[in-house]
Amino acid sequence: MGASAFYGPFTGVATGMQIRHTNTASADNSLNNRSTYNGRFTYSFRVDGFGFVSGVGHGVYTSPPDWDLSGTVSGTGFNCQNILVTTTPRFTVDITGNAANGVARLRFRLENAIETNDEYLCGVYTASATTSTYLADSLAAVQDALANDEIVVRFRNPRIGHLGPVVQTDTYSDGSRVVTSDWNITIVPPPPPEDIGGGPGGPGTASGPRDS
Protein backbone atom coordinates (compact mmCIF):
# COMPACT_ATOMS: atom_id res chain seq x y z
CA MET A 1 0.00 0.00 0.00
CA GLY A 2 1.18 3.52 -0.72
CA ALA A 3 1.55 6.12 1.99
CA SER A 4 -1.82 7.68 1.15
CA ALA A 5 -3.70 4.38 0.84
CA PHE A 6 -5.67 2.54 3.46
CA TYR A 7 -7.51 -0.73 3.83
CA GLY A 8 -10.82 -0.99 5.63
CA PRO A 9 -13.02 -0.75 7.42
CA PHE A 10 -13.05 -4.00 9.31
CA THR A 11 -16.11 -4.04 11.58
CA GLY A 12 -17.50 -6.24 14.31
CA VAL A 13 -19.32 -6.76 17.57
CA ALA A 14 -17.86 -7.82 20.92
CA THR A 15 -19.56 -9.18 24.04
CA GLY A 16 -17.79 -9.92 27.28
CA MET A 17 -17.96 -10.35 31.01
CA GLN A 18 -16.02 -10.62 34.23
CA ILE A 19 -17.04 -12.66 37.28
CA ARG A 20 -15.31 -11.90 40.59
CA HIS A 21 -15.62 -14.18 43.60
CA THR A 22 -13.84 -13.59 46.92
CA ASN A 23 -14.05 -15.87 49.95
CA THR A 24 -12.40 -15.13 53.30
CA ALA A 25 -12.85 -16.75 56.68
CA SER A 26 -11.44 -16.53 60.20
CA ALA A 27 -12.59 -17.78 63.59
CA ASP A 28 -15.70 -15.56 63.88
CA ASN A 29 -15.80 -13.68 60.54
CA SER A 30 -16.40 -14.74 56.96
CA LEU A 31 -17.15 -13.05 53.66
CA ASN A 32 -18.54 -14.35 50.38
CA ASN A 33 -18.32 -11.51 47.82
CA ARG A 34 -19.49 -12.21 44.25
CA SER A 35 -20.06 -9.75 41.38
CA THR A 36 -20.62 -9.96 37.61
CA TYR A 37 -20.08 -7.32 34.89
CA ASN A 38 -21.37 -7.65 31.30
CA GLY A 39 -20.77 -5.42 28.28
CA ARG A 40 -21.05 -5.12 24.52
CA PHE A 41 -19.51 -2.88 21.87
CA THR A 42 -19.39 -2.39 18.10
CA TYR A 43 -16.24 -1.23 16.37
CA SER A 44 -14.47 -0.44 13.10
CA PHE A 45 -10.81 -0.07 12.21
CA ARG A 46 -8.65 0.43 9.15
CA VAL A 47 -5.01 0.07 8.18
CA ASP A 48 -3.18 3.03 6.67
CA GLY A 49 -0.49 2.97 4.02
CA PHE A 50 2.26 2.74 6.64
CA GLY A 51 0.72 -0.33 8.27
CA PHE A 52 -0.67 1.46 11.32
CA VAL A 53 -4.03 0.25 12.63
CA SER A 54 -6.48 2.76 14.07
CA GLY A 55 -10.11 2.38 15.01
CA VAL A 56 -12.89 3.23 17.40
CA GLY A 57 -15.84 1.55 19.01
CA HIS A 58 -18.84 2.36 21.15
CA GLY A 59 -20.27 0.21 23.91
CA VAL A 60 -22.59 -0.17 26.87
CA TYR A 61 -23.00 -2.35 29.92
CA THR A 62 -25.67 -4.82 28.86
CA SER A 63 -27.09 -5.24 32.36
CA PRO A 64 -26.59 -3.71 35.80
CA PRO A 65 -23.68 -5.36 37.63
CA ASP A 66 -24.85 -8.20 39.85
CA TRP A 67 -23.26 -7.88 43.32
CA ASP A 68 -24.03 -10.17 46.26
CA LEU A 69 -22.58 -10.29 49.77
CA SER A 70 -22.96 -12.83 52.56
CA GLY A 71 -21.02 -14.01 55.60
CA THR A 72 -20.64 -13.45 59.32
CA VAL A 73 -19.26 -10.77 61.64
CA SER A 74 -18.47 -12.00 65.18
CA GLY A 75 -20.74 -14.96 64.52
CA THR A 76 -23.71 -12.86 63.31
CA GLY A 77 -24.76 -13.56 59.74
CA PHE A 78 -25.56 -11.13 56.91
CA ASN A 79 -26.85 -11.63 53.37
CA CYS A 80 -27.54 -8.98 50.71
CA GLN A 81 -28.43 -9.57 47.05
CA ASN A 82 -28.36 -7.30 43.98
CA ILE A 83 -26.54 -4.41 45.67
CA LEU A 84 -26.61 -1.26 43.56
CA VAL A 85 -23.58 -0.63 41.36
CA THR A 86 -23.75 2.24 38.88
CA THR A 87 -21.90 2.30 35.56
CA THR A 88 -21.08 4.86 32.90
CA PRO A 89 -24.01 4.99 30.43
CA ARG A 90 -21.70 4.48 27.47
CA PHE A 91 -18.01 3.88 26.88
CA THR A 92 -15.65 4.10 23.91
CA VAL A 93 -13.16 1.64 22.50
CA ASP A 94 -9.68 2.43 21.23
CA ILE A 95 -8.19 0.05 18.65
CA THR A 96 -4.49 0.18 17.79
CA GLY A 97 -1.91 -2.06 16.19
CA ASN A 98 0.10 -2.64 13.07
CA ALA A 99 -0.13 -4.72 9.92
CA ALA A 100 2.22 -6.25 7.39
CA ASN A 101 2.04 -8.99 4.76
CA GLY A 102 -1.72 -9.36 5.06
CA VAL A 103 -1.71 -9.82 8.85
CA ALA A 104 -2.87 -7.29 11.46
CA ARG A 105 -1.89 -7.35 15.13
CA LEU A 106 -4.50 -5.60 17.25
CA ARG A 107 -5.16 -4.35 20.76
CA PHE A 108 -8.62 -3.31 22.00
CA ARG A 109 -8.97 -1.01 25.03
CA LEU A 110 -12.13 0.17 26.78
CA GLU A 111 -12.09 3.87 27.66
CA ASN A 112 -14.30 5.36 30.40
CA ALA A 113 -15.94 2.04 31.30
CA ILE A 114 -16.28 2.67 35.03
CA GLU A 115 -18.25 1.03 37.85
CA THR A 116 -18.96 2.74 41.18
CA ASN A 117 -20.77 1.91 44.40
CA ASP A 118 -21.44 3.89 47.54
CA GLU A 119 -20.63 2.60 51.00
CA TYR A 120 -23.24 -0.05 51.73
CA LEU A 121 -24.51 -1.37 55.08
CA CYS A 122 -25.41 -5.04 54.78
CA GLY A 123 -26.68 -5.95 58.24
CA VAL A 124 -23.64 -6.12 60.50
CA TYR A 125 -21.19 -5.74 57.60
CA THR A 126 -20.22 -2.47 55.88
CA ALA A 127 -18.96 -2.61 52.28
CA SER A 128 -16.66 0.25 51.34
CA ALA A 129 -17.36 2.70 48.52
CA THR A 130 -15.34 1.75 45.45
CA THR A 131 -14.60 2.83 41.90
CA SER A 132 -13.49 0.11 39.47
CA THR A 133 -12.83 -0.73 35.82
CA TYR A 134 -13.55 -4.45 35.98
CA LEU A 135 -15.15 -4.74 32.52
CA ALA A 136 -12.17 -2.96 30.94
CA ASP A 137 -9.83 -5.13 33.00
CA SER A 138 -11.53 -8.25 31.65
CA LEU A 139 -10.90 -7.27 28.02
CA ALA A 140 -7.27 -6.55 28.89
CA ALA A 141 -6.93 -9.91 30.67
CA VAL A 142 -8.06 -12.04 27.71
CA GLN A 143 -5.63 -10.20 25.41
CA ASP A 144 -2.77 -10.43 27.91
CA ALA A 145 -3.21 -14.22 27.75
CA LEU A 146 -2.43 -14.23 24.00
CA ALA A 147 1.03 -14.46 22.46
CA ASN A 148 2.64 -11.00 22.59
CA ASP A 149 -0.54 -9.65 24.24
CA GLU A 150 -2.17 -9.06 20.84
CA ILE A 151 -4.94 -10.35 18.60
CA VAL A 152 -3.68 -11.61 15.24
CA VAL A 153 -6.05 -11.24 12.27
CA ARG A 154 -5.43 -12.19 8.66
CA PHE A 155 -6.91 -9.92 5.99
CA ARG A 156 -8.12 -12.94 4.05
CA ASN A 157 -10.97 -14.67 5.92
CA PRO A 158 -10.37 -12.76 9.18
CA ARG A 159 -11.48 -14.30 12.45
CA ILE A 160 -11.17 -13.40 16.14
CA GLY A 161 -13.83 -15.44 17.91
CA HIS A 162 -13.68 -16.60 21.52
CA LEU A 163 -11.07 -15.10 23.85
CA GLY A 164 -11.00 -16.87 27.19
CA PRO A 165 -12.08 -17.83 29.64
CA VAL A 166 -9.07 -16.51 31.53
CA VAL A 167 -9.12 -17.43 35.22
CA GLN A 168 -6.89 -15.49 37.63
CA THR A 169 -6.63 -16.85 41.18
CA ASP A 170 -5.11 -15.06 44.17
CA THR A 171 -4.66 -16.91 47.44
CA TYR A 172 -4.44 -15.18 50.82
CA SER A 173 -3.77 -16.42 54.34
CA ASP A 174 -7.50 -16.30 55.10
CA GLY A 175 -9.07 -17.01 51.70
CA SER A 176 -8.93 -16.54 47.96
CA ARG A 177 -10.16 -14.49 45.00
CA VAL A 178 -11.04 -15.95 41.60
CA VAL A 179 -11.58 -13.63 38.63
CA THR A 180 -12.92 -15.04 35.34
CA SER A 181 -12.83 -12.99 32.12
CA ASP A 182 -14.47 -14.08 28.87
CA TRP A 183 -15.05 -12.32 25.50
CA ASN A 184 -16.31 -13.06 22.01
CA ILE A 185 -15.41 -10.73 19.12
CA THR A 186 -16.74 -10.98 15.57
CA ILE A 187 -14.99 -9.38 12.61
CA VAL A 188 -16.23 -8.60 9.08
CA PRO A 189 -13.73 -7.65 6.36
CA PRO A 190 -14.20 -4.66 4.08
CA PRO A 191 -16.01 -5.24 0.80
CA PRO A 192 -13.79 -5.94 -2.20
CA PRO A 193 -12.95 -2.88 -4.29
CA GLU A 194 -15.20 -2.25 -7.24
CA ASP A 195 -13.85 -2.90 -10.72
CA ILE A 196 -14.63 0.23 -12.71
CA GLY A 197 -12.80 -0.89 -15.81
CA GLY A 198 -9.31 0.14 -14.83
CA GLY A 199 -8.10 -3.28 -13.79
CA PRO A 200 -8.23 -4.98 -10.40
CA GLY A 201 -8.17 -2.65 -7.44
CA GLY A 202 -5.61 -2.88 -4.68
CA PRO A 203 -6.02 -2.40 -0.94
CA GLY A 204 -5.74 1.35 -1.35
CA THR A 205 -9.05 1.49 -3.19
CA ALA A 206 -11.09 0.21 -0.24
CA SER A 207 -13.58 2.48 1.45
CA GLY A 208 -12.85 4.46 4.61
CA PRO A 209 -14.00 3.76 8.16
CA ARG A 210 -17.49 4.37 9.35
CA ASP A 211 -19.11 4.13 12.76
CA SER A 212 -20.59 0.76 13.59
C-alpha positions as CSV (number, residue, x, y, z in Angstrom):
1,M,0.0,0.0,0.0
2,G,1.2,3.5,-0.7
3,A,1.5,6.1,2.0
4,S,-1.8,7.7,1.2
5,A,-3.7,4.4,0.8
6,F,-5.7,2.5,3.5
7,Y,-7.5,-0.7,3.8
8,G,-10.8,-1.0,5.6
9,P,-13.0,-0.7,7.4
10,F,-13.0,-4.0,9.3
11,T,-16.1,-4.0,11.6
12,G,-17.5,-6.2,14.3
13,V,-19.3,-6.8,17.6
14,A,-17.9,-7.8,20.9
15,T,-19.6,-9.2,24.0
16,G,-17.8,-9.9,27.3
17,M,-18.0,-10.4,31.0
18,Q,-16.0,-10.6,34.2
19,I,-17.0,-12.7,37.3
20,R,-15.3,-11.9,40.6
21,H,-15.6,-14.2,43.6
22,T,-13.8,-13.6,46.9
23,N,-14.0,-15.9,50.0
24,T,-12.4,-15.1,53.3
25,A,-12.8,-16.7,56.7
26,S,-11.4,-16.5,60.2
27,A,-12.6,-17.8,63.6
28,D,-15.7,-15.6,63.9
29,N,-15.8,-13.7,60.5
30,S,-16.4,-14.7,57.0
31,L,-17.2,-13.0,53.7
32,N,-18.5,-14.3,50.4
33,N,-18.3,-11.5,47.8
34,R,-19.5,-12.2,44.3
35,S,-20.1,-9.8,41.4
36,T,-20.6,-10.0,37.6
37,Y,-20.1,-7.3,34.9
38,N,-21.4,-7.7,31.3
39,G,-20.8,-5.4,28.3
40,R,-21.0,-5.1,24.5
41,F,-19.5,-2.9,21.9
42,T,-19.4,-2.4,18.1
43,Y,-16.2,-1.2,16.4
44,S,-14.5,-0.4,13.1
45,F,-10.8,-0.1,12.2
46,R,-8.6,0.4,9.2
47,V,-5.0,0.1,8.2
48,D,-3.2,3.0,6.7
49,G,-0.5,3.0,4.0
50,F,2.3,2.7,6.6
51,G,0.7,-0.3,8.3
52,F,-0.7,1.5,11.3
53,V,-4.0,0.3,12.6
54,S,-6.5,2.8,14.1
55,G,-10.1,2.4,15.0
56,V,-12.9,3.2,17.4
57,G,-15.8,1.5,19.0
58,H,-18.8,2.4,21.2
59,G,-20.3,0.2,23.9
60,V,-22.6,-0.2,26.9
61,Y,-23.0,-2.3,29.9
62,T,-25.7,-4.8,28.9
63,S,-27.1,-5.2,32.4
64,P,-26.6,-3.7,35.8
65,P,-23.7,-5.4,37.6
66,D,-24.8,-8.2,39.9
67,W,-23.3,-7.9,43.3
68,D,-24.0,-10.2,46.3
69,L,-22.6,-10.3,49.8
70,S,-23.0,-12.8,52.6
71,G,-21.0,-14.0,55.6
72,T,-20.6,-13.4,59.3
73,V,-19.3,-10.8,61.6
74,S,-18.5,-12.0,65.2
75,G,-20.7,-15.0,64.5
76,T,-23.7,-12.9,63.3
77,G,-24.8,-13.6,59.7
78,F,-25.6,-11.1,56.9
79,N,-26.8,-11.6,53.4
80,C,-27.5,-9.0,50.7
81,Q,-28.4,-9.6,47.1
82,N,-28.4,-7.3,44.0
83,I,-26.5,-4.4,45.7
84,L,-26.6,-1.3,43.6
85,V,-23.6,-0.6,41.4
86,T,-23.7,2.2,38.9
87,T,-21.9,2.3,35.6
88,T,-21.1,4.9,32.9
89,P,-24.0,5.0,30.4
90,R,-21.7,4.5,27.5
91,F,-18.0,3.9,26.9
92,T,-15.7,4.1,23.9
93,V,-13.2,1.6,22.5
94,D,-9.7,2.4,21.2
95,I,-8.2,0.0,18.7
96,T,-4.5,0.2,17.8
97,G,-1.9,-2.1,16.2
98,N,0.1,-2.6,13.1
99,A,-0.1,-4.7,9.9
100,A,2.2,-6.2,7.4
101,N,2.0,-9.0,4.8
102,G,-1.7,-9.4,5.1
103,V,-1.7,-9.8,8.8
104,A,-2.9,-7.3,11.5
105,R,-1.9,-7.3,15.1
106,L,-4.5,-5.6,17.3
107,R,-5.2,-4.4,20.8
108,F,-8.6,-3.3,22.0
109,R,-9.0,-1.0,25.0
110,L,-12.1,0.2,26.8
111,E,-12.1,3.9,27.7
112,N,-14.3,5.4,30.4
113,A,-15.9,2.0,31.3
114,I,-16.3,2.7,35.0
115,E,-18.3,1.0,37.8
116,T,-19.0,2.7,41.2
117,N,-20.8,1.9,44.4
118,D,-21.4,3.9,47.5
119,E,-20.6,2.6,51.0
120,Y,-23.2,-0.1,51.7
121,L,-24.5,-1.4,55.1
122,C,-25.4,-5.0,54.8
123,G,-26.7,-5.9,58.2
124,V,-23.6,-6.1,60.5
125,Y,-21.2,-5.7,57.6
126,T,-20.2,-2.5,55.9
127,A,-19.0,-2.6,52.3
128,S,-16.7,0.3,51.3
129,A,-17.4,2.7,48.5
130,T,-15.3,1.8,45.4
131,T,-14.6,2.8,41.9
132,S,-13.5,0.1,39.5
133,T,-12.8,-0.7,35.8
134,Y,-13.6,-4.4,36.0
135,L,-15.1,-4.7,32.5
136,A,-12.2,-3.0,30.9
137,D,-9.8,-5.1,33.0
138,S,-11.5,-8.3,31.7
139,L,-10.9,-7.3,28.0
140,A,-7.3,-6.6,28.9
141,A,-6.9,-9.9,30.7
142,V,-8.1,-12.0,27.7
143,Q,-5.6,-10.2,25.4
144,D,-2.8,-10.4,27.9
145,A,-3.2,-14.2,27.8
146,L,-2.4,-14.2,24.0
147,A,1.0,-14.5,22.5
148,N,2.6,-11.0,22.6
149,D,-0.5,-9.6,24.2
150,E,-2.2,-9.1,20.8
151,I,-4.9,-10.3,18.6
152,V,-3.7,-11.6,15.2
153,V,-6.0,-11.2,12.3
154,R,-5.4,-12.2,8.7
155,F,-6.9,-9.9,6.0
156,R,-8.1,-12.9,4.1
157,N,-11.0,-14.7,5.9
158,P,-10.4,-12.8,9.2
159,R,-11.5,-14.3,12.5
160,I,-11.2,-13.4,16.1
161,G,-13.8,-15.4,17.9
162,H,-13.7,-16.6,21.5
163,L,-11.1,-15.1,23.9
164,G,-11.0,-16.9,27.2
165,P,-12.1,-17.8,29.6
166,V,-9.1,-16.5,31.5
167,V,-9.1,-17.4,35.2
168,Q,-6.9,-15.5,37.6
169,T,-6.6,-16.9,41.2
170,D,-5.1,-15.1,44.2
171,T,-4.7,-16.9,47.4
172,Y,-4.4,-15.2,50.8
173,S,-3.8,-16.4,54.3
174,D,-7.5,-16.3,55.1
175,G,-9.1,-17.0,51.7
176,S,-8.9,-16.5,48.0
177,R,-10.2,-14.5,45.0
178,V,-11.0,-16.0,41.6
179,V,-11.6,-13.6,38.6
180,T,-12.9,-15.0,35.3
181,S,-12.8,-13.0,32.1
182,D,-14.5,-14.1,28.9
183,W,-15.1,-12.3,25.5
184,N,-16.3,-13.1,22.0
185,I,-15.4,-10.7,19.1
186,T,-16.7,-11.0,15.6
187,I,-15.0,-9.4,12.6
188,V,-16.2,-8.6,9.1
189,P,-13.7,-7.7,6.4
190,P,-14.2,-4.7,4.1
191,P,-16.0,-5.2,0.8
192,P,-13.8,-5.9,-2.2
193,P,-12.9,-2.9,-4.3
194,E,-15.2,-2.3,-7.2
195,D,-13.9,-2.9,-10.7
196,I,-14.6,0.2,-12.7
197,G,-12.8,-0.9,-15.8
198,G,-9.3,0.1,-14.8
199,G,-8.1,-3.3,-13.8
200,P,-8.2,-5.0,-10.4
201,G,-8.2,-2.7,-7.4
202,G,-5.6,-2.9,-4.7
203,P,-6.0,-2.4,-0.9
204,G,-5.7,1.4,-1.4
205,T,-9.0,1.5,-3.2
206,A,-11.1,0.2,-0.2
207,S,-13.6,2.5,1.5
208,G,-12.9,4.5,4.6
209,P,-14.0,3.8,8.2
210,R,-17.5,4.4,9.3
211,D,-19.1,4.1,12.8
212,S,-20.6,0.8,13.6
